[in-house]
């Protein structure tokens, strides 16, 4: 069970990272 929750945390972390990356790209395109 611990391994499963760790995988879920890793997936959530990757999703957050991608979301932040996309937000930065969108902000850059709007600022230019």
CHARMM internal coordinates of N, CA and C (Angstrom, degrees):
IC EDIT
DIST 1 N 1 CA 1.4730
DIST 1 CA 1 C 1.5267
ANGL 1 N 1 CA 1 C 110.16
DIST 1 C 2 N 1.3365
ANGL 1 CA 1 C 2 N 116.84
DIHE 1 N 1 CA 1 C 2 N -37.75
DIST 2 N 2 CA 1.4636
ANGL 1 C 2 N 2 CA 118.41
DIHE 1 CA 1 C 2 N 2 CA -179.34
DIST 2 CA 2 C 1.5252
ANGL 2 N 2 CA 2 C 110.33
DIHE 1 C 2 N 2 CA 2 C -62.48
DIST 2 C 3 N 1.3426
ANGL 2 CA 2 C 3 N 115.76
DIHE 2 N 2 CA 2 C 3 N -42.12
DIST 3 N 3 CA 1.4614
ANGL 2 C 3 N 3 CA 119.21
DIHE 2 CA 2 C 3 N 3 CA -179.07
DIST 3 CA 3 C 1.5220
ANGL 3 N 3 CA 3 C 110.06
DIHE 2 C 3 N 3 CA 3 C -61.02
DIST 3 C 4 N 1.3344
ANGL 3 CA 3 C 4 N 116.43
DIHE 3 N 3 CA 3 C 4 N -42.58
DIST 4 N 4 CA 1.4679
ANGL 3 C 4 N 4 CA 120.03
DIHE 3 CA 3 C 4 N 4 CA -178.53
DIST 4 CA 4 C 1.5259
ANGL 4 N 4 CA 4 C 110.13
DIHE 3 C 4 N 4 CA 4 C -60.47
DIST 4 C 5 N 1.3327
ANGL 4 CA 4 C 5 N 117.28
DIHE 4 N 4 CA 4 C 5 N -47.39
DIST 5 N 5 CA 1.4692
ANGL 4 C 5 N 5 CA 119.96
DIHE 4 CA 4 C 5 N 5 CA -178.41
DIST 5 CA 5 C 1.5298
ANGL 5 N 5 CA 5 C 109.89
DIHE 4 C 5 N 5 CA 5 C -64.40
DIST 5 C 6 N 1.3354
ANGL 5 CA 5 C 6 N 117.16
DIHE 5 N 5 CA 5 C 6 N -34.60
DIST 6 N 6 CA 1.4656
ANGL 5 C 6 N 6 CA 119.54
DIHE 5 CA 5 C 6 N 6 CA 178.14
DIST 6 CA 6 C 1.5239
ANGL 6 N 6 CA 6 C 109.87
DIHE 5 C 6 N 6 CA 6 C -63.47
DIST 6 C 7 N 1.3427
ANGL 6 CA 6 C 7 N 116.52
DIHE 6 N 6 CA 6 C 7 N -42.74
DIST 7 N 7 CA 1.4620
ANGL 6 C 7 N 7 CA 119.43
DIHE 6 CA 6 C 7 N 7 CA 179.48
DIST 7 CA 7 C 1.5209
ANGL 7 N 7 CA 7 C 110.22
DIHE 6 C 7 N 7 CA 7 C -62.41
DIST 7 C 8 N 1.3235
ANGL 7 CA 7 C 8 N 116.46
DIHE 7 N 7 CA 7 C 8 N -40.33
DIST 8 N 8 CA 1.4693
ANGL 7 C 8 N 8 CA 120.04
DIHE 7 CA 7 C 8 N 8 CA 179.52
DIST 8 CA 8 C 1.5217
ANGL 8 N 8 CA 8 C 109.53
DIHE 7 C 8 N 8 CA 8 C -62.41
DIST 8 C 9 N 1.3398
ANGL 8 CA 8 C 9 N 116.51
DIHE 8 N 8 CA 8 C 9 N -43.23
DIST 9 N 9 CA 1.4695
ANGL 8 C 9 N 9 CA 120.28
DIHE 8 CA 8 C 9 N 9 CA 179.67
DIST 9 CA 9 C 1.5236
ANGL 9 N 9 CA 9 C 109.85
DIHE 8 C 9 N 9 CA 9 C -61.96
DIST 9 C 10 N 1.3297
ANGL 9 CA 9 C 10 N 116.95
DIHE 9 N 9 CA 9 C 10 N -42.76
DIST 10 N 10 CA 1.4658
ANGL 9 C 10 N 10 CA 120.53
DIHE 9 CA 9 C 10 N 10 CA -179.80
DIST 10 CA 10 C 1.5231
ANGL 10 N 10 CA 10 C 109.60
DIHE 9 C 10 N 10 CA 10 C -62.61
DIST 10 C 11 N 1.3386
ANGL 10 CA 10 C 11 N 116.80
DIHE 10 N 10 CA 10 C 11 N -43.47
DIST 11 N 11 CA 1.4712
ANGL 10 C 11 N 11 CA 119.65
DIHE 10 CA 10 C 11 N 11 CA -179.55
DIST 11 CA 11 C 1.5217
ANGL 11 N 11 CA 11 C 110.35
DIHE 10 C 11 N 11 CA 11 C -63.00
DIST 11 C 12 N 1.3326
ANGL 11 CA 11 C 12 N 116.02
DIHE 11 N 11 CA 11 C 12 N -43.68
DIST 12 N 12 CA 1.4749
ANGL 11 C 12 N 12 CA 119.23
DIHE 11 CA 11 C 12 N 12 CA 179.59
DIST 12 CA 12 C 1.5259
ANGL 12 N 12 CA 12 C 109.48
DIHE 11 C 12 N 12 CA 12 C -62.16
DIST 12 C 13 N 1.3207
ANGL 12 CA 12 C 13 N 116.82
DIHE 12 N 12 CA 12 C 13 N -42.17
DIST 13 N 13 CA 1.4628
ANGL 12 C 13 N 13 CA 120.31
DIHE 12 CA 12 C 13 N 13 CA 179.68
DIST 13 CA 13 C 1.5213
ANGL 13 N 13 CA 13 C 111.06
DIHE 12 C 13 N 13 CA 13 C -60.73
DIST 13 C 14 N 1.3431
ANGL 13 CA 13 C 14 N 116.83
DIHE 13 N 13 CA 13 C 14 N -44.00
DIST 14 N 14 CA 1.4625
ANGL 13 C 14 N 14 CA 119.71
DIHE 13 CA 13 C 14 N 14 CA 179.18
DIST 14 CA 14 C 1.5188
ANGL 14 N 14 CA 14 C 110.29
DIHE 13 C 14 N 14 CA 14 C -63.23
DIST 14 C 15 N 1.3371
ANGL 14 CA 14 C 15 N 117.02
DIHE 14 N 14 CA 14 C 15 N -40.10
DIST 15 N 15 CA 1.4694
ANGL 14 C 15 N 15 CA 120.04
DIHE 14 CA 14 C 15 N 15 CA -180.00
DIST 15 CA 15 C 1.5200
ANGL 15 N 15 CA 15 C 110.22
DIHE 14 C 15 N 15 CA 15 C -62.92
DIST 15 C 16 N 1.3357
ANGL 15 CA 15 C 16 N 115.82
DIHE 15 N 15 CA 15 C 16 N -42.32
DIST 16 N 16 CA 1.4726
ANGL 15 C 16 N 16 CA 119.76
DIHE 15 CA 15 C 16 N 16 CA 179.62
DIST 16 CA 16 C 1.5243
ANGL 16 N 16 CA 16 C 109.20
DIHE 15 C 16 N 16 CA 16 C -62.69
DIST 16 C 17 N 1.3196
ANGL 16 CA 16 C 17 N 116.78
DIHE 16 N 16 CA 16 C 17 N -43.96
DIST 17 N 17 CA 1.4725
ANGL 16 C 17 N 17 CA 120.27
DIHE 16 CA 16 C 17 N 17 CA 179.91
DIST 17 CA 17 C 1.5228
ANGL 17 N 17 CA 17 C 109.98
DIHE 16 C 17 N 17 CA 17 C -59.43
DIST 17 C 18 N 1.3412
ANGL 17 CA 17 C 18 N 117.01
DIHE 17 N 17 CA 17 C 18 N -45.94
DIST 18 N 18 CA 1.4684
ANGL 17 C 18 N 18 CA 119.75
DIHE 17 CA 17 C 18 N 18 CA -179.33
DIST 18 CA 18 C 1.5187
ANGL 18 N 18 CA 18 C 110.31
DIHE 17 C 18 N 18 CA 18 C -63.76
DIST 18 C 19 N 1.3290
ANGL 18 CA 18 C 19 N 116.93
DIHE 18 N 18 CA 18 C 19 N -41.33
DIST 19 N 19 CA 1.4705
ANGL 18 C 19 N 19 CA 120.47
DIHE 18 CA 18 C 19 N 19 CA -179.88
DIST 19 CA 19 C 1.5233
ANGL 19 N 19 CA 19 C 109.92
DIHE 18 C 19 N 19 CA 19 C -61.56
DIST 19 C 20 N 1.3268
ANGL 19 CA 19 C 20 N 116.70
DIHE 19 N 19 CA 19 C 20 N -43.57
DIST 20 N 20 CA 1.4675
ANGL 19 C 20 N 20 CA 120.20
DIHE 19 CA 19 C 20 N 20 CA 179.66
DIST 20 CA 20 C 1.5252
ANGL 20 N 20 CA 20 C 109.58
DIHE 19 C 20 N 20 CA 20 C -63.21
DIST 20 C 21 N 1.3341
ANGL 20 CA 20 C 21 N 116.43
DIHE 20 N 20 CA 20 C 21 N -41.89
DIST 21 N 21 CA 1.4623
ANGL 20 C 21 N 21 CA 120.47
DIHE 20 CA 20 C 21 N 21 CA 179.93
DIST 21 CA 21 C 1.5252
ANGL 21 N 21 CA 21 C 109.96
DIHE 20 C 21 N 21 CA 21 C -60.76
DIST 21 C 22 N 1.3268
ANGL 21 CA 21 C 22 N 116.40
DIHE 21 N 21 CA 21 C 22 N -46.78
DIST 22 N 22 CA 1.4646
ANGL 21 C 22 N 22 CA 120.55
DIHE 21 CA 21 C 22 N 22 CA -178.90
DIST 22 CA 22 C 1.5282
ANGL 22 N 22 CA 22 C 109.29
DIHE 21 C 22 N 22 CA 22 C -62.76
DIST 22 C 23 N 1.3317
ANGL 22 CA 22 C 23 N 116.78
DIHE 22 N 22 CA 22 C 23 N -42.28
DIST 23 N 23 CA 1.4680
ANGL 22 C 23 N 23 CA 119.69
DIHE 22 CA 22 C 23 N 23 CA -179.79
DIST 23 CA 23 C 1.5159
ANGL 23 N 23 CA 23 C 110.24
DIHE 22 C 23 N 23 CA 23 C -60.37
DIST 23 C 24 N 1.3320
ANGL 23 CA 23 C 24 N 117.09
DIHE 23 N 23 CA 23 C 24 N -42.26
DIST 24 N 24 CA 1.4673
ANGL 23 C 24 N 24 CA 120.37
DIHE 23 CA 23 C 24 N 24 CA 179.78
DIST 24 CA 24 C 1.5220
ANGL 24 N 24 CA 24 C 109.84
DIHE 23 C 24 N 24 CA 24 C -63.21
DIST 24 C 25 N 1.3274
ANGL 24 CA 24 C 25 N 117.35
DIHE 24 N 24 CA 24 C 25 N -43.18
DIST 25 N 25 CA 1.4681
ANGL 24 C 25 N 25 CA 119.88
DIHE 24 CA 24 C 25 N 25 CA -179.95
DIST 25 CA 25 C 1.5199
ANGL 25 N 25 CA 25 C 110.12
DIHE 24 C 25 N 25 CA 25 C -62.18
DIST 25 C 26 N 1.3314
ANGL 25 CA 25 C 26 N 116.83
DIHE 25 N 25 CA 25 C 26 N -42.74
DIST 26 N 26 CA 1.4673
ANGL 25 C 26 N 26 CA 120.59
DIHE 25 CA 25 C 26 N 26 CA 179.88
DIST 26 CA 26 C 1.5234
ANGL 26 N 26 CA 26 C 109.60
DIHE 25 C 26 N 26 CA 26 C -63.16
DIST 26 C 27 N 1.3268
ANGL 26 CA 26 C 27 N 116.94
DIHE 26 N 26 CA 26 C 27 N -44.14
DIST 27 N 27 CA 1.4658
ANGL 26 C 27 N 27 CA 120.27
DIHE 26 CA 26 C 27 N 27 CA 179.72
DIST 27 CA 27 C 1.5258
ANGL 27 N 27 CA 27 C 109.98
DIHE 26 C 27 N 27 CA 27 C -61.84
DIST 27 C 28 N 1.3255
ANGL 27 CA 27 C 28 N 117.28
DIHE 27 N 27 CA 27 C 28 N -41.12
DIST 28 N 28 CA 1.4637
ANGL 27 C 28 N 28 CA 120.40
DIHE 27 CA 27 C 28 N 28 CA 179.75
DIST 28 CA 28 C 1.5231
ANGL 28 N 28 CA 28 C 110.27
DIHE 27 C 28 N 28 CA 28 C -62.16
DIST 28 C 29 N 1.3311
ANGL 28 CA 28 C 29 N 116.94
DIHE 28 N 28 CA 28 C 29 N -44.68
DIST 29 N 29 CA 1.4667
ANGL 28 C 29 N 29 CA 119.45
DIHE 28 CA 28 C 29 N 29 CA -177.91
DIST 29 CA 29 C 1.5248
ANGL 29 N 29 CA 29 C 110.22
DIHE 28 C 29 N 29 CA 29 C -66.41
DIST 29 C 30 N 1.3294
ANGL 29 CA 29 C 30 N 117.81
DIHE 29 N 29 CA 29 C 30 N -31.31
DIST 30 N 30 CA 1.4698
ANGL 29 C 30 N 30 CA 120.04
DIHE 29 CA 29 C 30 N 30 CA 179.61
DIST 30 CA 30 C 1.5233
ANGL 30 N 30 CA 30 C 110.55
DIHE 29 C 30 N 30 CA 30 C -75.77
DIST 30 C 31 N 1.3249
ANGL 30 CA 30 C 31 N 117.18
DIHE 30 N 30 CA 30 C 31 N -36.75
DIST 31 N 31 CA 1.4687
ANGL 30 C 31 N 31 CA 120.30
DIHE 30 CA 30 C 31 N 31 CA -175.85
DIST 31 CA 31 C 1.5268
ANGL 31 N 31 CA 31 C 110.89
DIHE 30 C 31 N 31 CA 31 C -72.79
DIST 31 C 32 N 1.3272
ANGL 31 CA 31 C 32 N 117.70
DIHE 31 N 31 CA 31 C 32 N -27.26
DIST 32 N 32 CA 1.4770
ANGL 31 C 32 N 32 CA 119.43
DIHE 31 CA 31 C 32 N 32 CA -177.96
DIST 32 CA 32 C 1.5142
ANGL 32 N 32 CA 32 C 111.08
DIHE 31 C 32 N 32 CA 32 C -79.92
END
COOR INIT
IC SEED 1 N 1 CA 1 C
IC BUILD
